[in-house]
Every structure is written in C-alpha cells, then in structure tokens.
Amino acid sequence: LKLVGLAFVIYLPLVTLSSLAGIWLAGQPVTFNFVFEPAGWIAGLALGLVLYLIQATSDELVFRAYPLQGVYAVIGRPVVAAIGAAVIFSLYHYSPANTPETYASLFVAGLFAAALTVKAQRLEPAIGVHLANNLSLFSIVQNPEVTPAEPIWRLAEPVGMSWALVATAVVAAGGFWGGFFRITGTALARTTRHAGLS
C-alpha cells in the first residue's frame, strides 16, 4: 500500500492541474461552479475511495497485468508488451462516438500505466495513479455528465476530449515518472532485481 499511496499523492495534483491546463489551452469557454458541501463530499469521498480503489485495482489487473504478461510471453520484449497492452486498453473502450482525441487519450493512459508496471515490476504505482485520476475526475473537478458523486467544482457544461488535454496528460505523466522514480528508484531496484519483466 505504500507505493499506491505515494503514487496517489504525487499524481493527484499533477492530473488535476494538467486537466485544468488542457481545458484552458483548448480555448473552451468553461464555467466552474463551486458546489462543495463538506458533509456530502466527505461521505462521498469515504465511500468513493473504497470503490475507486476496487475499480482501479481490477482495471490494472485486467488491462495491465494479464495483457502485459501475455504479450511479453509471446514477444519477449517489455516495450512491445507495454504498447500491446495500451492498444488492448484503447480498443476495449471502442465506441462509435469516440473521437481520435479520445483514442489518443486512452492510448496515452494505457501506455503510461503499462510502462509504470514494467518499470516498477509491480502494479502498485499504476493503481495509485489510476486512483488519483478517478478521484480528480469524480470528486475534485467534475464533468456534469460523468457521475452523481459530490465534487468540489462542477463544470457548467460538459468538456470533450481535445489534443490539448492529451498533451497536458503526457506532460503530467512525464512529471510523475521523474518524481516517482527519483524517490523510489533505489528501493524498487533492490526489490525487483529478479522480477519477470525486465
């Protein structure tokens, strides 16, 4: 749980700020409604964290652990395995309504989580990142069509995916990568020296 918590704490401000920056850079006119209601938000957060953690863990098992191991077993190259897992993740979310920007965003998210798993040789960092992403989207700054959870701010109008949001997500991923592995690099190297994906 330590690595989940560390990844969560590092990524939460990065993903929140990158989303806000992406909305601003896209030039979309957006109104933020401050809807924070302490009792409802805390109650929702207490329940939400449990549900977000279950969902993040199951997603990482299904979309990272198993595809990574399967592609790696066939190909034998971790980079190809990470790309393959990202493609599987993107295709799973197929919808006729999806735009190229949506698929690019899904691919970036899938590749980031897969690369984290390969680099760390464990799922915990990807779970922490996934948990932070969900908390940011659902409980901090929320698209009105996403969920009935109680956020701090809710956008007055839905904001669609844009290339600016994809770009700022890449920047957030890079910032997380540098910070997280600078903090954990030596410890991870000691505990994963004999792991399978290397």
C-alpha positions in Angstrom: 0.0 0.0 0.0 3.0 2.3 0.5 3.7 2.6 -3.3 -0.1 3.0 -4.0 -0.2 5.9 -1.5 3.0 7.5 -2.8 1.9 7.3 -6.4 -1.5 8.7 -5.4 -0.1 11.7 -3.6 2.3 12.6 -6.4 -0.1 12.2 -9.2 -3.3 13.8 -7.8 -2.1 17.4 -8.1 -0.4 16.7 -11.4 -3.5 15.2 -13.1 -5.8 17.9 -11.7 -3.6 20.7 -12.8 -2.9 19.1 -16.2 -6.7 18.7 -16.8 -7.3 22.3 -16.0 -4.4 23.4 -18.2 -5.7 21.3 -21.0 -9.1 22.8 -20.8 -7.6 26.3 -20.8 -5.2 25.6 -23.7 -8.1 24.2 -25.8 -9.8 27.5 -25.5 -13.1 26.1 -24.5 -15.3 28.5 -22.7 -15.9 26.9 -19.3 -17.7 27.9 -16.1 -16.7 26.3 -12.9 -19.4 26.0 -10.3 -18.2 25.8 -6.7 -20.6 23.1 -5.3 -18.6 22.0 -2.3 -20.8 20.7 0.5 -18.5 19.4 3.3 -20.7 16.7 4.8 -21.8 15.3 1.5 -18.3 15.5 0.0 -16.6 13.7 2.9 -19.3 11.0 3.0 -19.0 10.6 -0.8 -15.2 10.5 -0.6 -15.1 7.9 2.1 -17.3 5.6 0.0 -15.7 6.7 -3.2 -12.2 5.9 -2.2 -13.1 2.3 -1.4 -15.0 2.0 -4.7 -12.3 3.8 -6.7 -9.6 1.5 -5.2 -11.6 -1.6 -6.1 -12.2 -0.3 -9.6 -8.6 0.8 -10.1 -7.1 -2.5 -8.8 -9.4 -4.6 -11.0 -8.7 -2.4 -14.1 -5.0 -2.7 -13.6 -5.2 -6.5 -13.2 -7.4 -6.8 -16.3 -5.7 -4.2 -18.6 -2.1 -4.2 -17.4 -1.1 -7.3 -15.5 -2.7 -10.0 -17.7 -2.1 -8.4 -21.2 1.5 -7.4 -20.3 2.3 -10.9 -19.2 0.5 -12.4 -22.2 2.2 -10.2 -24.8 5.6 -10.5 -23.1 5.3 -14.3 -23.1 4.8 -14.3 -26.8 7.1 -11.4 -27.9 9.6 -11.3 -25.1 10.1 -7.5 -25.3 8.7 -5.3 -22.5 8.4 -2.2 -24.7 6.3 -4.1 -27.2 4.3 -5.6 -24.3 3.5 -2.2 -22.9 2.4 -0.9 -26.4 0.3 -4.0 -26.9 -1.4 -3.6 -23.5 -2.1 0.1 -24.4 -3.7 -0.9 -27.7 -5.9 -3.6 -26.0 -7.0 -0.9 -23.4 -7.9 1.5 -26.2 -9.8 -1.0 -28.3 -11.7 -2.2 -25.3 -13.2 1.3 -24.9 -14.4 1.4 -28.6 -17.4 3.5 -29.2 -18.7 5.0 -32.5 -19.0 8.3 -30.6 -15.3 8.3 -29.7 -13.1 10.9 -31.5 -9.4 10.4 -32.5 -8.5 12.6 -29.4 -10.4 10.1 -27.2 -8.5 7.1 -28.5 -5.2 9.1 -28.2 -6.1 9.8 -24.6 -6.9 6.2 -23.9 -3.7 5.0 -25.6 -1.6 7.5 -23.6 -3.3 6.4 -20.3 -2.8 2.8 -21.1 0.8 3.2 -22.2 1.6 5.2 -19.1 0.1 2.6 -16.7 1.8 -0.3 -18.6 5.2 1.5 -18.7 4.9 2.1 -14.9 4.1 -1.5 -14.3 7.1 -2.7 -16.5 9.5 -0.1 -14.9 8.4 -0.8 -11.3 7.8 -4.5 -11.8 4.6 -4.3 -9.8 1.1 -2.9 -10.1 1.0 -0.6 -7.1 2.2 2.6 -8.9 -0.3 2.1 -11.7 -3.1 1.5 -9.1 -2.1 4.7 -7.3 -2.1 6.7 -10.5 -5.5 5.3 -11.5 -6.9 6.1 -8.1 -5.7 9.7 -8.3 -7.1 10.1 -11.8 -10.5 8.8 -10.7 -10.6 11.0 -7.6 -9.6 14.1 -9.6 -12.3 13.4 -12.3 -15.1 12.5 -10.0 -14.5 14.3 -6.7 -12.5 17.4 -7.4 -13.3 18.9 -10.8 -16.2 17.0 -12.4 -17.7 17.0 -15.8 -21.5 17.2 -15.3 -22.3 14.1 -17.3 -19.7 11.9 -15.6 -21.1 10.8 -12.2 -23.5 11.8 -9.5 -20.7 11.9 -6.9 -20.2 15.1 -4.9 -17.3 17.1 -6.3 -15.7 20.4 -5.1 -16.2 22.0 -8.5 -18.6 21.0 -11.3 -18.2 22.3 -14.9 -21.4 24.0 -16.1 -21.1 22.4 -19.5 -19.5 19.1 -20.5 -16.0 19.4 -21.8 -14.9 17.0 -24.5 -11.5 15.4 -25.1 -9.1 17.6 -27.0 -5.5 17.4 -28.3 -4.6 20.0 -25.6 -5.9 17.6 -22.9 -3.9 14.7 -24.5 -0.7 16.9 -24.5 -1.1 18.0 -20.9 -1.7 14.4 -19.8 1.6 13.4 -21.4 3.3 16.3 -19.5 1.7 15.1 -16.2 2.8 11.5 -16.9 6.4 12.7 -17.6 6.4 14.8 -14.4 5.1 11.9 -12.4 7.7 9.5 -13.9 10.6 11.7 -13.0 9.4 12.4 -9.5 8.2 9.0 -8.5 11.2 7.0 -9.8 13.6 9.6 -8.3 12.1 9.0 -4.9 11.7 5.2 -5.2 14.3 4.1 -7.7 16.9 2.6 -5.4 14.3 0.8 -3.3 12.5 -0.6 -6.3 15.7 -1.7 -7.9 16.6 -3.8 -4.8 13.1 -5.5 -4.6 12.6 -6.1 -8.3 16.0 -7.3 -9.4 14.8 -10.8 -10.2 11.3 -9.9 -11.5 9.9 -11.3 -14.8 9.5 -8.2 -17.0 12.9 -6.5 -17.4 
